[in-house]
Structure formats: C-alpha cells, structure tokens
Amino acid sequence: MFTSKFNTMTGALDWEIQSDDYDYQQELARAGFADMLHDYERNRLYYAGLRKVIRKLKSENKAVNVLDIGTGTGLLSMMAVSCGADTVTACEAFKPMVTVAKKCIEANGMKDRIKIIEKRSTDIVVGIDMDEKANVLVTEVFDTELIGEGAISTFTHALDKLLVADCYVVPDNAIMYVQIVDSQLCHDWNWLDLSKYNLKVPEDCKKLAGDAIFDVQLTQFHEFKALTEPIEVFRFSFSGKKPISFNEMNVIEAFSKHDGRVAGVFMWWVLRMDYENEILLSCAPSWAHHAPNDMQWRDHWMQAIYFPSELINLKLNEKFLISCQHDEYSLKFDVHKYSEKERILNSQHKNQEIDLGTTLVSRNRLAQLNDKKRNDLFIEILKKHEIDSKQLLIANDDFSILPILAASETNYNKIYVLESNRFRRRSLINILTLNNLEERVIIIDKNLSDLESNDLINAQVDIILSESSFNSIVLPWDNLYFYYGLEHLRSLESNNSGVIRKIIPYKLRLFVIAISMENLDKIRSPVGVCEGFDLSEFDRVILEASSKSDGFMEPHPLWEYPSKPLSDLVEVFEFNFNSQGVSEPFKNNFKFGLKENGLLNGFALWHVLELDENNPRNLINTGLLKEPEFGKNLVWSKEYKQAVHIMEKKVEINDSNRLHSSVVCNVSFEPVLGKFNIDFKIEN
C-alpha cells in the first residue's frame, strides 16, 4: 500500500510503498514493552505479591479468581496460574499485544488456563465477559506520574464492577513523595531569563514550556541543592480500603534546611505490593532509595521534575507551604510563602481539573534559550558582520530569542524573522514590544521552505542566520533541513537578482563514537526467559516488527544514561551550507579501531554547527562536552538529545579480540531524495 511519510530533512510528504501491515508493525515496534520486561525487580515483586495473596486465600479455603488488567505478554496472568489461581481472566485492548499474549501463553502451556478478553477493562461486563467477579486484581497501569495512564479510573471501575468487596489487589497501594530543590538548571528548564541583557520578559512569556511533566533519570542529575528531605504528599489505596479521589489537593507545611531559591520539585513514588506493606517497589532516586546499593534500572518509570509558579527565596529553617494537587490524569505542585496559607487553603483550584498551560517549546529548547554563552556567541558573530551588512534574516521555527538579542545588541536596519506558529509569534511580539524593540523587526508567518518572492520584496538579505532549530528535527542529520530551505531561498533571490552574502552556520559536522551503555541497550534487547516463563514469542514478534519499522536510530538524552567510550570519536560526515544545487549522492565508509575493553552495544552520534569559517572555536556542540577518557563515563550536553544506534548483536571486546576488531561505518546521503543513512558493522 502507499503510505505518506513526513520527510524531516526536506519538510515534504513522501509517498512510499509499504506492506499491508505497516501500521501494525510500526505500532508494535514502538510500544516499548521490552523495557518493562527487563525490569527484573518489577517482575519479581509482582510475582511475590501474587504469591502472598494467593497463598492467603488458599489457606482460607477460598477459590482464587484473578483478573489481570492490561495483560501485555500475559506474564502476570501466567504468574497467577503458577501461584495456584483457580481461574485467570486477562484483558488487553491493544490489538498487537493480544496476538503476542496468546502466543506466549500457548508457548508456556497455559492456553486452557487463561481467558483473554479483547477489551478495555472499563468495557467488561460481569455475566457476559466474566462469569463472576474476581477476588484478586493484578495490574500494571502506571507511568512516571503514577496516574497518567488512567490508573484512578481503572481501579475505581474494577473495584465497583469487577471485584468482590473483600478483594486483594496487587499492588495494594502507593505513596508519592516530593523534594524541594534549588537548581540553576531547573531554573533554565522553566523560566526564560533575559536579565543579563537588561531585557524584560512578560509574565505570560516566562514559562514557555508550560507546566507539563518533565521526566528524567534523577539519579544522574547532580546539579541541585536539596532544600528539604523527601516529603510524603499522597497515598493511593488500590484495594478499596479508602476511595481514590479523582481530584485531591493537599497543602503541606515544610521547613527549609538551607538558604536557597526554590527552582524545582522532584517527584517519585513507591508501590507497596501486598496488604501488609512488606514488599516495596520503589522508583526513588539513589539518595532516597531504601536499597541504594541494589537499585533496579528502569526507563518505563522514571522520576519527574515539576516547577513552581514563581521563584521563591527561602532562609534556613524557614517555614513554607507545598501545594500538591492531582486530578484523574495529572499532577501539579507549587511552593508558597507561609504567609499565603489562608489564600492557598481557600483556593478555587481545589476541585478543578489541572491546567498544564500551553507548551510552546521543550524543556531542552528553553535551556538552550537560557544558555548565556551560546547567546553571547551568536551576538558576537552578528556584531562582527553588522558593519557591512544591513539586513538580517533569522530562520527557525522552534521559537528563537535571536531576533530580540539582534534588535537589542546590534544595528541591523531590518531584522526579518520566520515564525509560523501563532502562539510563539505572539510571545515574540510581546517581548519585543515590552522592550521597545519592535520597530526594526519584521515577523513573517512562514517557514523557510514556504517563503514566496513577495515576502522579501525590496528586501536584500545580507545575512541568513539559523540556530538550525526546527520542529521537524529528530536526528542530527535532520539539520540539513536548513540546506533545503536555503535552496528554496536561493531560487527566490535568483528571481529577484539578489545574493545572500553570509550564511550562519556555514557547516554541519557529524561525529560518532563506539560506546558501552550501562543500561540503555535493554530497551531493545530480547527478553528470553522472564521469571521462568518463555517469552521468546514476544521477542520474535517485536524483532520482526522492528526490522520493518522506520527507525535505525533513536534520539536520547545521553546524559541520563551512563556510557563509556570504546573508541575515539570519529568525524563521518560534513556539509557546507554554502553548497548549491547538490545532486550527487554522497557515499563513504570509515574504518576505525576499538581501544578499550567492554561490551560494545551501541554507537552515539551528534552534530556540531560551525558558525565562523575564520574561527573554528565558534561553534554549537550538541554532543560530548569533554574529551572521552577510557574507563570513565562520557559527559554529554544536557541541552540536546543525541542519536543512538543500539546494536542487535552485542560484542564483548577484550584483550584477545580488540586489536583484531574494527568498526566499519557506511554513510550515504541522497540530496535529491532527502535521504540519509548510516550503518555499522564489526569486522574481526
């Protein structure tokens, strides 16, 4: 069948011939179930919780009827059968996983022991889909926020319609914690700050990233000062001992243990798997974990950072308030001076759904906008060329403060800005207006590739500047989108007899390094046997789907995922944006050696944008911040994601094979089609 696919490099819709099950394979490959199944602690503790509950019911001579909501591979259902359940009913609404579950259950000889209902649990009717109500519920419907996948409604409906009154639930309950911190990076992830340049930001433009969750691997985050110890803020009872509120607000009194500025609220939760609260499954970061030396790495549940509505300074031992709210799907936390207690307690927000605001940019993008060294570098480049250049075109579509800085710090006669998003455009206008800088700035409501001749009538653009930050960019080579936009602009300039005198950045360079990832490779690794159950059918289906899906690379913020270098960094591609009419395909292969022992399980790639051909130090680096040192973790930028290729077959590099092993990297670029490909092969 013909399938339309957005080309992130050219910005065009390409039509491709795909198999009839293309959508099915894409959906399955991207589901990410393998990460969950590699969470050995999760699996073991769910098993322990089921074993304890079923033993108790059996000791009371009661039949055990288990309901498994969202069965996935069928793993929890098979655990229930193994623990001695009399009946097991599993429901699964995600069609691709229904097929997987049936195959896995059959492969483990339990086809006749587990009934699968292909529905959402909230659509199940006792007497039609189930013969009777269950007395044990086991389910894993949690995300990093705990409730974001609909856990509250799932448990509430099950307790009301699908379970007997004295049922047991695995997990039984959960506790949520927060910790208040001072952190410059948290500040930069949340508030736009132009004070260094004596510029004001309107209140409605300060939080361009909105209030949505920012999930991170907090154990890898060190740039903060804790102003409190972890504080319990919510308890959720899943077994019906206490009704779960669909909208709850707690106001908690706390004391600051240091002087500091509140910039972030860390959050995590702990599942208590059994009715006696003995079996704990914790998502706490290392410093707050009950077993820090025996922590399970996981990526399907992380921790989250929330951000207060305003910056508040606290003194040592100062009493203050934390307001904590959840609705059916979302969480919100804020910090207040203690003097605000009466107002907060009488807040009208108590019974309202949480408004997460409008997200105009990502947290990473906001950190880039707040990077003063980065901004100063662009200002330096612009000032260098303002003497012999009068008109500047700034081309991005992911919100840029460069028009504001250019208007404030330089003397260009006209500054043209491309901004096609009306909400970001409004924010840009508001900042310019508040600072009386709007006179020289002309905002064009288009992307670079959509410009028309009349958009630039009588506008001889001397310099075109881009941060190469576009909404379509996912992987480093997607930055070549700038080239295709330039080609379109050149065609317009040719018709108007104009010439672009300067292009910034002028070059893109692509680097790669062989790495040994501590854990990240698990998200794409076969599961095999899990808690004694054969899940090879799951592996086969997922690997087949992955081989048919689009992605050979994935973007990841590698600072969150420890990795060590096994090779030097190698430059494998460069492209000069001054190039015109490039049509010849680029093909090259690079061969480089491995210089360190370890498990070779992937490659990391990133790009560098060179801004000034006369000064190679003027660049934007999206990857490694320090030269790699063998035996030590790599240090990655926290403002960008890098591309990661996870190897299907890992290779253990040691003294006996290292000197005879090398990496062959094949790179191809078809400029006419806008297709870029890179692959790796290990030669012995």
Summary of the structure (lengths in Angstrom):
residues: 684
radius of gyration: 27.8
end to end distance: 40.5
largest distance: 90.9
contacts: 2222
relative contact order: 0.11
helix: 28%
strand: 31%
